[in-house]
Amino acid sequence: MTESAVSAEISSYSFEKAVAELESIVARLERGDVALDESIAIYERGELLKKHCETLLNAAESRIEKIRLDRAGKPAGTEPLDPQ
């Protein structure tokens, strides 16, 4: 599968599915029982999964709003969440 095909496949993943696969890749690499060529390939896939997760998190963060309170502490509307 070409890198662009893999990238397209990964871009269709939900955040949860991408994280689960990324965790699986990390576990395999940590065990150290994967051949060098395969280690490189799954590491590269892991990088694509990580980037996809970051993209999804950034998109979610931009949609989150925080509640603005008035002087009496009552809700007075919302405003965008401050990026960290």
NULUMKE-544169 format. One record per atom (N, C-alpha, C, O): z negated, x negated, y negated; residue in one letter. Coordinates in steps of 0.1 Angstrom, whole numbers, padded with zeros to 4 digits, always signed. Layout:
<rs>
ZXYa ...
</rs>
This chain:
<rs>
+0000-0008+0012m +0000+0000+0000m +0000-0009-0012m -0008-0019-0013m +0008-0006-0022t +0009-0014-0034t -0003-0012-0043t -0010-0002-0041t -0005-0021-0052e -0017-0019-0061e -0015-0007-0070e -0025+0000-0072e -0003-0003-0074s -0002+0009-0082s -0004+0021-0074s -0009+0031-0079s +0000+0021-0061a -0003+0032-0052a -0018+0034-0050a -0023+0045-0050a -0025+0023-0048v -0039+0023-0046v -0046+0028-0059v -0055+0036-0058v -0042+0023-0070s -0047+0027-0083s -0045+0042-0085s -0054+0049-0090s -0033+0047-0081a -0031+0062-0083a -0040+0070-0073a -0045+0080-0077a -0041+0065-0061e -0050+0071-0051e -0064+0072-0057e -0071+0083-0056e -0069+0061-0062i -0083+0060-0067i -0085+0069-0079i -0096+0075-0081i -0075+0070-0087s -0076+0078-0099s -0078+0093-0096s -0082+0101-0105s -0075+0097-0084s -0077+0111-0080s -0092+0113-0075s -0095+0125-0072s -0099+0103-0073y -0113+0104-0067y -0123+0109-0077y -0122+0107-0089y -0132+0117-0072s -0143+0121-0080s -0152+0109-0082s -0151+0099-0074s -0161+0110-0091f -0171+0099-0094f -0179+0096-0081f -0181+0085-0077f -0184+0107-0075e -0192+0105-0063e -0185+0099-0051e -0190+0090-0045e -0172+0102-0049k -0164+0096-0039k -0161+0082-0042k -0162+0073-0033k -0159+0078-0054a -0156+0065-0058a -0168+0056-0056a -0168+0045-0051a -0180+0061-0060v -0192+0054-0059v -0196+0052-0044v -0200+0041-0040v -0194+0062-0036a -0197+0061-0022a -0188+0050-0015a -0193+0042-0007a -0175+0049-0018e -0167+0039-0013e -0170+0025-0018e -0170+0015-0011e -0174+0025-0031l -0178+0012-0037l -0190+0007-0030l -0191-0005-0027l -0200+0015-0027e -0212+0011-0020e -0209+0006-0006e -0215-0003-0002e -0200+0013+0000s -0195+0008+0014s -0189-0006+0013s -0192-0014+0022s -0181-0008+0003i -0175-0021+0002i -0185-0032-0001i -0185-0043+0005i -0195-0029-0010v -0205-0039-0013v -0213-0042+0000v -0216-0053+0002v -0216-0032+0008a -0224-0034+0020a -0216-0043+0030a -0222-0052+0036a -0203-0040+0031r -0195-0048+0040r -0195-0063+0035r -0196-0072+0043r -0193-0065+0023l -0192-0078+0017l -0206-0086+0019l -0206-0098+0021l -0217-0078+0017e -0230-0084+0018e -0233-0088+0032e -0240-0098+0034e -0228-0081+0042r -0230-0084+0056r -0223-0097+0059r -0228-0105+0068r -0212-0100+0053g -0205-0112+0055g -0197-0113+0068g -0193-0124+0072g -0195-0102+0074d -0187-0102+0087d -0173-0098+0086d -0167-0093+0095d -0168-0099+0074v -0154-0096+0071v -0146-0108+0069v -0150-0118+0062v -0134-0109+0075a -0125-0120+0073a -0122-0123+0058a -0122-0113+0050a -0119-0135+0055l -0116-0139+0041l -0105-0130+0035l -0107-0125+0024l -0094-0129+0041d -0083-0121+0036d -0087-0107+0033d -0084-0101+0023d -0094-0101+0043e -0099-0087+0041e -0109-0086+0030e -0110-0076+0022e -0118-0096+0029s -0128-0097+0018s -0122-0096+0005s -0126-0089-0004s -0111-0104+0003i -0104-0104-0010i -0098-0090-0013i -0099-0085-0024i -0092-0085-0003a -0085-0071-0005a -0095-0061-0008a -0093-0053-0017a -0107-0060-0001i -0116-0050-0004i -0124-0052-0017i -0128-0043-0024i -0125-0065-0020y -0131-0068-0033y -0122-0063-0045y -0127-0057-0054y -0109-0065-0043e -0100-0060-0053e -0100-0045-0054e -0100-0039-0065e -0101-0038-0043r -0102-0024-0043r -0115-0020-0050r -0116-0010-0057r -0126-0027-0047g -0139-0025-0053g -0138-0026-0068g -0144-0018-0076g -0130-0035-0073e -0128-0037-0088e -0121-0024-0094e -0125-0020-0104e -0111-0019-0087l -0104-0007-0091l -0114+0005-0091l -0113+0013-0100l -0122+0006-0081l -0132+0017-0080l -0142+0016-0091l -0145+0026-0097l -0146+0004-0094k -0156+0002-0105k -0150+0006-0118k -0157+0013-0126k -0138+0002-0121k -0131+0006-0134k -0130+0021-0134k -0131+0027-0145k -0126+0027-0123h -0125+0042-0123h -0138+0049-0126h -0138+0058-0134h -0149+0044-0120c -0162+0049-0123c -0166+0048-0137c -0171+0057-0144c -0163+0036-0143e -0166+0034-0157e -0158+0044-0166e -0164+0049-0176e -0146+0046-0163t -0137+0055-0171t -0143+0069-0170t -0144+0076-0180t -0147+0073-0158l -0153+0087-0156l -0166+0088-0164l -0169+0098-0170l -0174+0078-0163l -0187+0078-0170l -0185+0078-0185l -0192+0086-0192l -0176+0071-0190n -0173+0071-0205n -0168+0085-0209n -0172+0089-0220n -0160+0091-0201a -0155+0104-0205a -0166+0114-0204a -0167+0123-0213a -0175+0113-0195a -0186+0123-0194a -0196+0120-0206a -0201+0130-0212a -0198+0108-0209e -0207+0105-0220e -0202+0111-0233e -0209+0115-0242e -0189+0110-0235s -0183+0115-0248s -0184+0130-0249s -0183+0136-0260s -0186+0137-0237r -0187+0152-0237r -0201+0156-0239r -0204+0168-0242r -0211+0147-0237i -0225+0151-0237i -0229+0152-0252i -0226+0144-0260i -0237+0162-0255e -0242+0164-0268e -0257+0164-0268e -0263+0168-0258e -0263+0160-0278k -0278+0161-0279k -0281+0173-0289k -0274+0176-0298k -0293+0179-0286i -0297+0190-0295i -0304+0184-0307i -0312+0175-0307i -0300+0190-0319r -0305+0186-0332r -0316+0195-0335r -0315+0208-0334r -0328+0190-0339l -0339+0199-0343l -0341+0199-0358l -0338+0190-0365l -0346+0211-0363d -0349+0212-0377d -0363+0206-0379d -0370+0201-0370d -0368+0207-0392r -0381+0201-0395r -0393+0207-0387r -0403+0201-0385r -0391+0220-0383a -0401+0227-0376a -0400+0224-0361a -0409+0229-0353a -0391+0216-0357g -0389+0213-0343g -0381+0223-0335g -0381+0222-0323g -0375+0232-0342k -0367+0242-0335k -0352+0238-0334k -0347+0231-0343k -0345+0241-0323p -0331+0237-0322p -0323+0242-0334p -0324+0254-0338p -0315+0233-0339a -0307+0237-0351a -0292+0233-0349a -0284+0233-0359a -0288+0232-0337g -0274+0228-0334g -0273+0216-0325g -0283+0211-0319g -0261+0211-0324t -0259+0199-0315t -0251+0189-0323t -0244+0192-0333t -0251+0177-0318e -0243+0166-0324e -0239+0157-0312e -0246+0157-0302e -0229+0149-0314p -0225+0140-0303p -0236+0130-0299p -0244+0126-0308p -0237+0127-0286l -0247+0117-0281l -0243+0103-0287l -0232+0099-0287l -0254+0096-0292d -0251+0083-0297d -0248+0074-0286d -0255+0073-0276d -0237+0066-0287p -0233+0057-0276p -0244+0045-0277p -0248+0042-0287p -0246+0040-0265q -0256+0029-0264q -0250+0016-0265q -0257+0006-0264q 
</rs>
